[in-house]
Amino acid sequence: MPGRHALQHWRARRRWGVLAVAAFLLSGCNGAGAPHASDTEKGTPPAARKSDTAASRASLKAGASLDTRSSSDLTLQKIPSLCSPFQTHPMLSITLLFGLSRPNEPDIPEAEWQSFLKTTLTPAFPDGLSVLPAQGQWRDSVTGRTTQESSRLVMLLVEPAPDLAIRLENIRTRYKKRFMQQSVGLVVTPVCAGF
């Protein structure tokens, strides 16, 4: 059936697109010509890199507000003129990347993922979110082995808020502790959005 083949092709392209974006974002390149992680940091999950200092984590816990400034000319303050022709407004697009494998234990079952979604993610972002299944891969910082695992991408569109960074860090910390994870990926991008 031609319609079914086209749908499968579209799904495969979308899946590869999501994986390509995730791979680019996790590679350590910020898209502004910044170099990749040094050889000693390659394969280290972003949360475990040397640049993630205790001071930066302490500032989140101390109630630091989200800094929306960017090194590029395109910041949230300049986006309104871009958004208005589309009848949208400036927001933040946030993607959280959750691995579903655990060391020396079975993968995280769907029931446990749904429980985490219900008890942690939804209360932190009650206005809505999207959950996408994904297949990810990363290099273990201890063994140097490349591992593939099922994952979940949680996508949020939110307005900047003083407590946003704290809510995101709490989610990441709880997931890492509850499911024995080395890291939880986080991508924050200024966008134009409307519903």
N, C-alpha and C positions, 0 to 999 in steps of 0.2 A: 504494500500500500504506500503510494508516494508521500502522502501526508505524514505518515508515521516515520518514514525515513528522514524527512526534513526535520521533524521534531527531535529525533535522536541526534541528528547532526548538530542542531542548535544547542541541545543539552551538552553534548561533548565539547563544543566550542566554548560555551559558558563555563563549564567545569575547568577546562584548560586555562581560560582567561583568569578565573579566580585563583588557580594555582600559580599562574605566572606572576600575578600581582603579589600574592603572598610570598613567593620566592624572592621577588625583587625587594620587597619591604623588609624581609628577614635577612637579606644579604648584608645589611649594614649601610647601604647607600641611601642617602636621604633625598635623592633626586635632584640635588642642586650642585652636582659635581663633586660631592664629598667623596673622599677615598673610602674604599671598603675597609673592614676591620683589619688590623695588623695580623701577621701570620700567627702570632701567639693567641689571638682572639678568634681566628676563623673557626667556625663550628661551635663556638660558645654561644649558648642561647643569650639573647639580648639582655635578659635580667642578670646574667652572671658576668657580664663584661666589666672590666676595670672602671670604665667610665660611669658605671652605675654605683656611685659612691654612697657611703652611709650618710653623708651630708645631704645629698639630694633626696634620699628617702626620708631623712629626718625633717626636711622642709615640708614634705607632703604631710607628715604626721602633725607638724606644728600648725597646719591650717593654711599653708600657702595657697594663694589663689592661682587659677590657671592662667599662665602667661600666653596670651594669644598673639604676641608679636612673632614675626618670622624673619629669617635672614633674607628672604626674597622680597620683592616689592609688593607681592600680593598678600595682603593680610586681611583679617576680618574687617578692619576698619575701611578698607578700600573695596571690599566686595559689594556693598550695597548698589553701587552704580552698575556693576555687572549683573546683579540679580534682578533689578527692577524690570528690564525688558521681558523677563521670563515670568514675572509675577511671583517671584520667590524671595526669600530673605536669607541673610547669612546665618549659617549654622555650622556645627562641627559634625563631621562624619567620623564615627569611631568604630573600629573593628577590633574585636578581641579574638585571639586565636588560642583555642583550647585543645591540647592533645588528649587522646582517650586511652593511651597505653600507660601501664604502670610497671615499674620495675619488679620483676619476680612475682607478678600477680596477673590475673586475667585483666583484659581491657575493662574500662569502666562501663558497666551495663547501662542500657538506656534508662532503666528505672532510676539509677543513681544520678545520671545526667539530668533527668527531668526533675528530680528532687532539688538539685543544685539550682536549676533554672527557676523553680518555684520559690525556693526559700532565700536565695541570694540575689540573682540577677533581676527578677521581676520587682521585688521591693525597692531595689536601688534605681530602677528605671521603669516605673509603672506606666508611663505614657506609651510604651511600646518598644519593640525590638524585633529583629529578624534573626533566625537561626538557620544557618546553611551547613549541610554536611560537606566535608572535604576530605581529601587524602593528602597528608603532608609528609614532608621528609626533613630530617635534620641530622647533623653530625653530633654525636655524643662527645662532650668535652673531656670526659675521662678516658674512654676507650678509643676515641677517634673513629668509631664505626658509624656509618650512615644508616639511619633507621627510618623506616616508613611506618606511618601510623594513621589510623582514622582520626579525624579532628572535627571540631565544630567551630565555625566562624559566627560570631555574634556581632551583628551590625546595628548601630544606633545612629540616629540623627537627633542631636540635642542642641539647645542653646547654651552658650558658655555660662557657667555658674561657678561661684566661689568654691563650692564643695565638690565640683566634678572630679578633680584629680584625686581627692580623698576617697570618693565612692569607687572609682576605678581601681585604685590601689588596694582597697579592702577586698574587692571581688577577686583580684589576682592573688592576693595573699591567702584568702580562704581556699581558693581552688588548689593552689600549690600545696597547702598544708593537708587538706582533706584527701587529695588524690595523689600525693607524693610526686609532684611535678617539679622539674627544674625551673621551668619558666612558663609564663603565659604571655603570648605576643600582644602588643598594643600598637595600633596605628591611629593617629589623630590627624585629620585633614580638614582645613576650612573649605566649605562648599556653599553653593546656593541650593536651597531646598524649599519645597512647598508641597502642601497636601490639599 
